[in-house]
Amino acid sequence: MTVSNKMRNRLAGLLILALVLPLVTFSGKASADSPYRGYTWSRSGNEVSSINGYMYDSSIDPAGTAVGVLKNPESLFIAEDDTLYIVDTGNSRIIHLSKDGGPIKVIGDAEGGGKLQEPKGVFVKPDGTVYVADTKNQRIAVFNKDGQYMQEFPKPDSTLLGANFSYSPSKLIVDKRNYMYVVSDGNTQGLLQIDSTGKFKGFYGANHVGFSWSRLLIKLVATKEQQSQLATVRPSEFSNLDIDEEGFIYSTTLGEETNQIKRLSPVGVDTLNVGSHRYGDYYTDGPFSMASFVGISVDRNGFITALDLQTGKVFQYDKLGNLLFSFGGIGEQNGLFVTPAAVDQTSDGLLYVIDKGRGRIDRFRATPFAELVHEASLLYVDGKYEEAETLWHEVLRLNANYDMAYQAIGKALYKAENYREAMDYFKLSNSRGDYSAAFREYRKLFIREHFTWFFSGVIALLLLLYWGMPKVYRRFLAWLYGHKAAAKAKAAEGEL
Amino acid sequence: MYTLQMIHQVVAHPYQFYHDIQGKRRIFWYQGILLVLLTFAAKTISILITGYAFETREPHEISIFHEFIWLAVPWLTWCVSNWGVSTILDGEGKFKEIFVGSAFAFAPYMLLAIPVTLLTQVLALDEASTYNLLHQFLILWVAWLYLLKVKILHDFELRKVVVITLISIAGIGIIWFVGILLFGISNQFVSFIIDLLKELRLRA
């Protein structure tokens, strides 16, 4: 009895130990799986699983600090010195935080000219001057680097704007000439270009309405009254913008299925898209609507990061518009968003996404895979195909489904005049145009190498056709119809 | 052997051919089916041997069954529609002649589609116009044979040929429309019967 009792005690002890042990020994940082699945879109329009390019790192929520809770923050801007400017729309103020969320200052006065009313956008010049799109006050407010109110640019006055122009500045950037480019909500004529004295200088980079057969048909058939009852077709409006170091303006457009992201040259021409390029997810059926990009950020290497409100996903593109990574989504877990509103990045490549719904900022860091792809892609975009080749091979070693890598290696091989192998790689990346170009060169070399054979072959073939063909044809006819009929047919041909 | 002679005839002497097939016991039903099957085979092979750069569809997007449907159904509905229209409008052609004659009109495509498609193996995309031209030429040849067939078999003059052809094409549209309609309705009908039976079984 006592033995079995002891035994039981010992067993119970062991059991408890077994239950408690994992808690004690394996506590520490848990490596969480990301709540989203990495993927890219192949050229043939398929969703291909990929390694995640960005992982959730941490969040900044100033609720615990002196700043207090954010209320519907609409935008954030990361200045040259990597400090954060958050547009706390619901509380009508701009919050200046350090890179890791420590409060620096709050912009927006309680009274007077510096009183903001539901601002939606902010831009900070390298010298620290803060431009606020003070939406409800219908003005651009300017503060100096200490947060003191300097001046305002009210609604510009110009005959170009029309009588019933409603001004609702929501996003803006300021270029090196101190020209402001302003997105005005609901305006479809383009970005407002305002000079440093507040004068309206014209619309910039307007979207255009494409041709549509159905519209033409309606125009032909419908009466004037019917036409006036139809909703007028307007060009799509811009939703956000960013500027790179060379002065190119990157914009996002709402309500379009293709070319939602544009790189506008100083004269307002899109230099990113040749033809139509579809950004975001492209499901053509099912309960999916088209992507609506609300945020955009361009880093100094030209990588474009855009935020889609519809799916809550962030998409990253290279300088040529090739999709590199996508991450995020709608949800409650860390790494997903409730209502994402804007995206920006610090110089070390950390991505900051502001979540309007949760009133906090989520940070994402690049995975080693993303760093590798970035490095390779940079060389590739600059046309240094050969230098990039080894990197792309490394990318393929990690992820053999990465279309872009095959394409890039193909280009490198093409440049190295290794056309046969280039053809194989282009085939793998599904790019027929490049394949054909490589094939053409390969064919040229092949014929040159075997020129004697080709030359003599062609001569022989021509001779054969000239001398042999009629004879063969006559034979064929004789065989087909029997000799008699052949003679008859010949006679008939002679008559004709 | 006899069919082979006829293929040669339709390619080399189409006028002669369409006059000839109106004679007694010159054509057989099986020839029409054979020619369409051979054309289908030529089409299938040319899909298979198309060069990579010239492929417009991914392999998984191609269905051999659909290719067959898209060849056989238009052909068959053309036969029915053209026969119906031309009979009403004083055409002389018999259904058998139309059936076999329009199948033989595929002969140039059947013979030359494969050699033309072989070009895609040696051409680059820049030179695609050569291939496109030849391919369009084949299609036009077949279309011309169709018109010729209408003219000779029914003994029409040119203007009537055009009118009859247009009406026949409209007829094809109507046949397809009615076909799809019937399919839809019969689908509904069958599911109605099945539901009725289910209901009865559950109530009983």
Contacts between the chains, C-beta under 8 A, distances in Angstrom:
chain1	res1	chain2	res2	distance
A	44	B	58	5.7
A	427	B	52	6.1
A	432	B	52	7.0
A	432	B	53	5.0
A	432	B	55	7.3
A	432	B	125	7.0
A	433	B	53	7.9
A	433	B	125	6.3
A	435	B	52	6.1
A	435	B	53	5.4
A	436	B	53	3.9
A	436	B	124	4.7
A	436	B	125	3.7
A	436	B	126	7.3
A	437	B	124	7.1
A	437	B	125	7.8
A	439	B	53	6.4
A	439	B	124	5.6
A	440	B	124	3.8
A	440	B	126	6.9
A	443	B	122	7.0
A	443	B	124	7.1
A	477	B	8	7.7
A	480	B	1	7.7
A	480	B	4	6.2
A	480	B	5	5.6
A	480	B	8	6.1
A	481	B	5	6.3
